[in-house]
Amino acid sequence: MSRMVQQRAFAAHESLEDKRENLDRNLRTVVRDSWLRSLQHLPDPAGARARLSYSDADLEAYRRSHPLAAVMPVIQKLLVQPSMDSGLLVAVGDENGRLLWVDGDRSLRRRAEGMLFVAGADWSESIAGTSAPGTALVLGESVQIAGAEHFNPQVHPWSCTAVPLHDPDSGTVLGVVDITGGAEAVAVHTLSLVEATVAAAEAQLSVHRLRSRIPKNSRSSVNGAARTELYRDTLQVLGVDHGRVNVNGHSIDLTVRHAELLLLLALNPDGLSAEQLAAMAYPEEASVTTVRAEMLRLRKVLAQNGGSLVPRSRPYRLPKELVVDAVQVLNYLERGAHRMALGIYRGPVLPRSQAPAIVRLRNEISTLLRDAVMNDAAPDALLKYLQLPEAEFDSEAWRLALKVLPPRSPKRAYAVAHVEWLDEELGAG
């Protein structure tokens, strides 16, 4: 990054107290937008400090179960080994901005410990402010942050380049790969190198998964043992009438009731009693006996597919983490990452469900997503939102699109036609 970029960033920091609502327009757009998001969570830039999320034991267990563990040999070969004596650090984090691995130049690692740039630390934008790993996860794209462009003054001596790593099957973000150091960390060729490494890692994960689907008697025990590292147990409830749970690479279609119960357990990791489930899952009064019978059926369904997700009882709770697409969307929205949220949003939570707790969650996510897109008013995000079925009759959103689309945009004619159609339909109604 040029000296002028740094001078402008330093000047913006000096006047930050007086210009929270009108940050220096000379800042790069990606940096300015990130500072504004950071200010929503962190009024004082000096307080934008990373924090530890895992103990050593918990971190090791989490790393072993994460799909990124399967591609670390690729990242080690392409990035970590060349960086050992080059004054650079390589960090790999999960989709929430928590660093899982930090390696590279030994002396630099010791220096980085002073700002808690270590494995197990949370470097998400809402916790640590503007940084390449956290901001790349908010935007879902490659980001370079140089020196004083960091929100926290403690990080000004550092520069970094980060690239999100996507799941090759679903396209959702699995994590982020970052290079941190001096000016070399934001060179043009550094960005190309990290992007190439991420592409190689995603391709390798696809190969691993293809091999894992080969019958057991046709593959080595090594591939079989690595199977559970290639996937995260997930629950899909967005835009689907029936939920779908994915366990160790196997997909199981669920009834609406079973999807409701599994979602409620995922939302409440400490567990729920039968009485609590009855109140949250049934719109009408339901007996504890009814809940227990339905939970018994759900446990049988899950037991037929490996049993690793079979709920425990007294209270009812899941034996391990279940990643829920709706929760991911909600987390992104709470961190100000509405583009990431929009990227994985497929429609309302279990549209047919009448369960009180599910209805509340569905309305909350739908409202927060709409508000975020409308407040941003960026044409690309707004047009993507308007493709959702729930936006078909949203006259206000369609009219906003007419205001923000350039006059010569080819998509403007489509928006005009839709607004005219809405006027006819709503007028006739």
C-alpha positions in Angstrom: 0.0 0.0 0.0 1.3 3.5 -0.8 2.6 6.0 1.8 -0.4 8.3 0.9 -2.8 5.5 1.9 -1.1 5.2 5.3 -1.0 9.0 5.9 -4.7 9.2 5.2 -5.4 6.3 7.6 -3.3 7.9 10.4 -5.1 11.2 9.8 -8.5 9.5 10.0 -7.6 7.9 13.3 -6.6 11.2 14.8 -10.0 12.7 13.9 -12.0 9.6 14.6 -13.5 11.0 17.8 -15.1 13.9 15.9 -16.1 12.1 12.7 -17.8 8.9 13.7 -20.7 9.8 11.5 -18.6 11.2 8.7 -15.3 9.3 8.4 -12.6 10.6 6.1 -13.7 10.0 2.5 -10.1 9.5 1.6 -10.0 6.2 3.3 -10.3 3.2 1.0 -14.0 2.2 0.8 -13.4 -1.3 2.2 -11.6 0.2 5.2 -14.1 3.0 5.8 -17.1 0.6 5.8 -15.3 -1.7 8.1 -14.5 1.1 10.6 -18.1 2.1 10.6 -19.1 -1.5 11.4 -16.4 -1.8 14.0 -17.7 1.4 15.7 -21.1 -0.2 16.1 -19.5 -2.9 18.4 -16.4 -1.1 19.7 -16.8 2.6 20.5 -13.1 2.8 21.5 -10.6 1.6 18.9 -8.1 0.9 21.6 -10.6 -1.6 23.1 -10.8 -3.6 19.9 -8.7 -6.5 21.2 -8.8 -10.1 20.2 -9.7 -12.5 23.0 -9.1 -16.2 23.6 -12.1 -18.5 22.7 -10.5 -21.9 23.4 -8.3 -23.5 26.0 -5.6 -25.7 24.6 -7.6 -28.9 25.0 -10.7 -27.5 23.5 -8.8 -26.0 20.6 -7.2 -29.3 19.8 -10.5 -31.2 19.8 -12.2 -28.5 17.7 -9.3 -28.5 15.1 -9.5 -32.3 14.8 -13.2 -32.2 14.0 -13.1 -29.2 11.6 -12.9 -29.8 7.8 -10.0 -27.4 7.5 -7.8 -30.1 9.2 -8.0 -32.1 6.0 -6.4 -29.4 3.9 -3.8 -28.2 6.3 -1.0 -30.2 4.6 -1.7 -28.2 1.4 -1.5 -24.9 3.3 1.6 -26.1 5.1 3.4 -26.9 1.8 2.3 -23.8 -0.1 2.3 -21.1 2.5 3.7 -22.1 5.9 7.0 -23.7 4.9 8.0 -20.8 2.5 7.2 -18.3 5.2 9.4 -19.7 8.0 12.3 -17.4 7.3 10.5 -14.7 5.3 9.2 -12.6 8.2 5.6 -13.7 7.6 2.9 -15.5 9.6 0.3 -17.8 8.2 -3.0 -18.1 10.1 -6.0 -20.3 9.4 -9.3 -19.4 11.0 -12.8 -20.8 11.1 -15.9 -19.2 9.7 -16.4 -17.1 12.8 -13.0 -15.6 12.8 -11.4 -17.8 15.5 -7.8 -18.6 14.6 -7.2 -22.4 14.6 -3.6 -22.5 13.4 -0.9 -19.8 13.5 2.5 -20.7 12.1 5.5 -19.2 10.3 8.5 -17.1 11.2 9.3 -17.9 14.9 10.5 -14.5 16.0 7.4 -12.9 14.4 5.2 -15.4 16.2 6.6 -14.3 19.6 6.0 -10.6 18.6 2.4 -11.4 17.5 1.6 -12.9 20.9 1.6 -9.4 22.3 -1.6 -8.6 20.3 -3.0 -12.1 20.9 -2.6 -13.2 17.3 -2.4 -16.8 18.4 -4.3 -20.0 17.8 -7.5 -20.0 19.8 -8.1 -16.2 19.6 -11.1 -14.5 18.1 -10.2 -12.1 15.4 -13.7 -11.5 14.1 -14.5 -7.9 13.1 -17.0 -7.4 15.9 -14.3 -8.3 18.5 -11.0 -7.1 17.1 -12.2 -4.5 14.6 -10.9 -4.1 11.1 -8.3 -6.8 10.1 -7.9 -8.8 7.0 -9.2 -12.1 8.5 -12.3 -10.6 10.2 -13.2 -8.2 7.3 -12.7 -10.9 4.7 -15.2 -13.1 6.6 -17.7 -10.2 6.7 -17.5 -9.5 3.0 -16.9 -13.1 1.8 -14.1 -12.0 -0.4 -10.3 -11.3 -0.4 -9.1 -8.4 1.7 -5.8 -6.6 2.3 -5.4 -4.3 5.3 -2.2 -2.3 5.7 -0.8 -0.8 8.8 -2.9 2.2 10.1 -5.9 0.9 8.2 -6.4 -1.5 11.2 -9.1 -0.2 13.6 -7.0 -1.0 16.7 -3.9 1.2 16.9 -2.0 -1.7 18.5 -2.1 -3.5 15.2 -0.8 -0.6 13.1 2.8 -2.1 12.8 1.2 -5.0 11.0 -0.3 -5.7 7.5 -2.3 -8.6 6.4 -3.9 -10.4 3.4 -6.8 -12.8 3.9 -8.9 -15.0 1.6 -12.1 -16.9 2.6 -12.1 -20.6 2.0 -15.5 -22.1 0.8 -17.1 -25.5 1.1 -16.7 -27.1 -2.3 -20.2 -28.7 -2.1 -22.4 -26.0 -0.5 -20.4 -22.9 -1.3 -20.7 -21.7 2.3 -17.6 -20.3 4.1 -15.6 -22.8 6.1 -12.9 -20.4 7.2 -10.2 -17.9 6.2 -6.5 -18.1 5.3 -4.3 -15.1 6.2 -0.8 -13.9 5.8 0.4 -11.3 8.4 3.7 -9.4 8.6 5.2 -6.2 7.3 4.7 -4.5 4.0 5.4 -7.7 2.1 2.2 -9.1 3.5 0.1 -6.8 1.4 2.0 -7.0 -1.9 0.1 -7.9 -5.0 1.9 -11.2 -5.4 1.0 -12.1 -1.8 -2.7 -11.8 -2.6 -2.3 -14.0 -5.7 -0.3 -16.6 -3.6 -3.0 -16.8 -0.9 -5.8 -17.0 -3.4 -4.0 -19.8 -5.3 -3.4 -21.7 -2.0 -7.1 -21.4 -1.1 -8.1 -22.7 -4.5 -5.8 -25.7 -4.1 -7.1 -26.4 -0.6 -10.7 -26.3 -1.9 -9.8 -28.7 -4.7 -8.1 -31.0 -2.3 -11.1 -31.1 0.0 -13.2 -32.1 -3.0 -10.8 -34.9 -3.8 -10.9 -36.1 -0.2 -14.7 -36.1 -0.2 -14.9 -38.0 -3.5 -12.5 -40.7 -2.1 -14.5 -40.9 1.2 -17.6 -41.9 -0.8 -15.9 -44.9 -2.3 -17.2 -48.1 -0.5 -15.0 -49.1 2.5 -13.7 -52.3 0.9 -12.4 -50.2 -2.0 -10.4 -47.6 -0.1 -7.6 -47.5 2.4 -8.2 -47.3 6.1 -6.5 -43.9 6.1 -9.1 -42.4 3.9 -11.8 -44.0 5.9 -10.4 -42.6 9.2 -10.3 -39.1 7.8 -14.0 -39.2 6.7 -15.4 -37.4 9.8 -12.9 -34.5 9.3 -14.3 -33.7 5.9 -17.7 -32.5 7.0 -19.4 -30.6 9.7 -22.7 -31.9 11.0 -25.3 -29.4 9.7 -29.0 -28.7 9.7 -30.7 -27.0 6.8 -34.0 -25.2 7.6 -33.9 -22.1 5.4 -36.4 -22.1 2.6 -37.3 -25.8 2.9 -40.6 -27.3 3.9 -38.8 -30.3 5.4 -35.6 -30.0 7.3 -32.4 -31.8 6.2 -29.7 -32.9 8.5 -26.2 -33.8 7.2 -24.2 -36.2 9.4 -20.7 -37.4 8.4 -21.6 -36.8 4.7 -25.0 -38.5 4.8 -28.2 -36.4 4.2 -31.4 -37.3 6.1 -34.7 -35.7 5.2 -36.7 -34.9 8.3 -40.4 -34.3 9.0 -41.3 -30.7 9.9 -41.8 -31.8 13.5 -38.4 -33.5 13.7 -36.7 -30.5 12.1 -38.4 -28.2 14.7 -37.2 -30.3 17.6 -33.7 -30.7 16.2 -33.5 -27.0 15.6 -34.6 -26.1 19.1 -32.0 -28.4 20.6 -29.3 -26.9 18.4 -30.4 -23.4 19.6 -30.3 -24.5 23.2 -27.0 -26.5 23.7 -27.5 -26.7 27.5 -30.6 -28.7 26.9 -34.4 -28.5 27.2 -37.0 -30.3 29.3 -40.0 -32.1 27.7 -42.1 -29.3 29.2 -40.0 -26.6 27.5 -40.0 -28.4 24.2 -43.8 -28.7 24.4 -44.2 -25.0 24.8 -41.7 -24.1 22.1 -42.6 -26.6 19.4 -46.3 -27.0 19.6 -48.7 -24.1 18.7 -51.5 -25.9 20.7 -51.2 -27.4 24.1 -49.2 -30.6 24.0 -48.6 -33.2 26.7 -45.2 -34.3 27.9 -46.0 -37.8 26.7 -46.5 -36.4 23.1 -43.1 -34.7 23.2 -41.3 -37.8 24.5 -42.9 -40.0 21.9 -41.8 -37.7 19.1 -38.3 -37.4 20.6 -38.1 -41.2 20.6 -39.0 -41.3 16.9 -36.4 -38.6 16.1 -33.7 -40.6 18.0 -34.5 -43.7 16.0 -34.1 -41.8 12.7 -30.8 -40.4 13.7 -29.5 -43.7 15.2 -30.0 -45.3 11.8 -27.3 -43.0 10.4 -24.3 -43.5 12.7 -25.9 -42.3 15.9 -23.5 -39.5 16.5 -26.3 -36.9 16.8 -28.8 -38.9 18.8 -30.1 -36.5 21.5 -29.4 -37.3 25.1 -32.2 -37.0 27.7 -32.8 -35.4 31.1 -32.7 -32.8 29.7 -32.9 -33.4 26.0 -29.7 -32.1 24.4 -27.4 -32.8 21.5 -24.1 -34.7 22.1 -22.1 -32.3 19.9 -22.3 -29.0 17.9 -24.8 -28.9 15.0 -24.2 -26.1 12.5 -27.5 -24.6 11.5 -27.8 -22.4 8.4 -30.4 -20.1 10.0 -28.1 -19.6 13.0 -25.2 -18.8 10.6 -27.3 -16.1 8.9 -28.3 -14.6 12.3 -24.7 -14.6 13.5 -23.6 -12.8 10.3 -26.3 -10.2 10.6 -25.4 -9.5 14.2 -21.8 -8.9 13.1 -22.9 -6.5 10.4 -22.0 -9.1 7.6 -25.3 -8.9 5.8 -23.7 -9.8 2.4 -22.5 -13.0 3.9 -25.9 -13.6 5.4 -27.6 -12.9 2.1 -25.2 -15.3 0.4 -26.5 -18.3 2.4 -30.1 -17.3 3.0 -32.3 -19.5 1.0 -35.7 -18.4 2.3 -37.7 -18.3 5.6 -37.0 -20.8 8.4 -39.2 -23.8 7.9 -42.0 -21.9 6.1 -44.7 -24.4 7.1 -43.9 -24.5 10.8 -46.3 -23.0 13.3 -44.1 -23.8 16.3 -44.1 -20.6 18.4 -40.3 -20.5 18.8 -39.7 -21.2 15.1 -42.1 -18.5 14.1 -40.3 -16.0 16.3 -36.9 -17.0 14.8 -38.3 -16.9 11.2 -39.6 -13.4 11.7 -36.5 -12.2 13.4 -34.1 -13.3 10.7 -36.4 -12.1 7.9 -36.8 -8.7 9.4 -33.1 -8.2 10.3 -32.0 -9.3 6.8 -34.5 -7.0 5.1 -33.5 -4.0 7.3 -29.8 -4.6 6.7 -30.2 -4.7 2.9 -32.5 -1.7 2.9 -30.2 0.4 5.1 -27.2 -0.5 2.9 -29.1 0.2 -0.3 -26.2 -1.2 -2.4 -27.7 -2.2 -5.8 -26.1 -5.6 -6.0 -27.2 -6.7 -2.5 -30.7 -5.2 -3.0 -31.1 -7.0 -6.4 -30.1 -10.3 -4.8 -32.6 -9.8 -2.0 -35.3 -9.1 -4.5 -34.8 -12.5 -6.0 -36.1 -14.1 -2.8 -39.8 -15.3 -2.9 -40.6 -13.3 0.3 -39.6 -10.0 -1.6 -42.0 -10.5 -4.5 -44.6 -8.2 -3.0 -42.2 -5.9 -1.2 -43.2 -2.7 -2.9 -40.9 -0.5 -0.8 -37.8 -2.6 -1.6 -38.6 -2.7 -5.3 -39.1 1.1 -5.4 -35.8 1.6 -3.6 -34.1 -0.5 -6.3 -35.4 2.0 -8.9 -33.8 4.8 -6.9 -30.3 3.2 -6.5 -30.0 1.5 -9.9 -28.0 3.5 -12.5 -30.3 5.0 -15.2 -28.6 2.9 -17.9 -28.5 -0.3 -16.0 -30.1 -3.2 -18.0 -31.7 -4.4 -14.7 -33.6 -1.2 -14.3 -36.2 -2.1 -16.9 -37.0 -5.3 -15.0 -37.4 -3.4 -11.8 -39.7 -0.9 -13.5 -41.8 -3.7 -14.9 -42.1 -5.4 -11.6 -43.2 -2.1 -9.8 -45.8 -1.6 -12.5 -47.1 -5.1 -12.0 -47.2 -4.5 -8.2 -49.2 -1.4 -8.7 -51.7 -3.3 -10.7 -51.9 -6.3 -8.3 -52.0 -4.3 -5.1 -54.3 -1.7 -6.6 -56.7 -4.4 -7.8 -56.5 -6.0 -4.3 
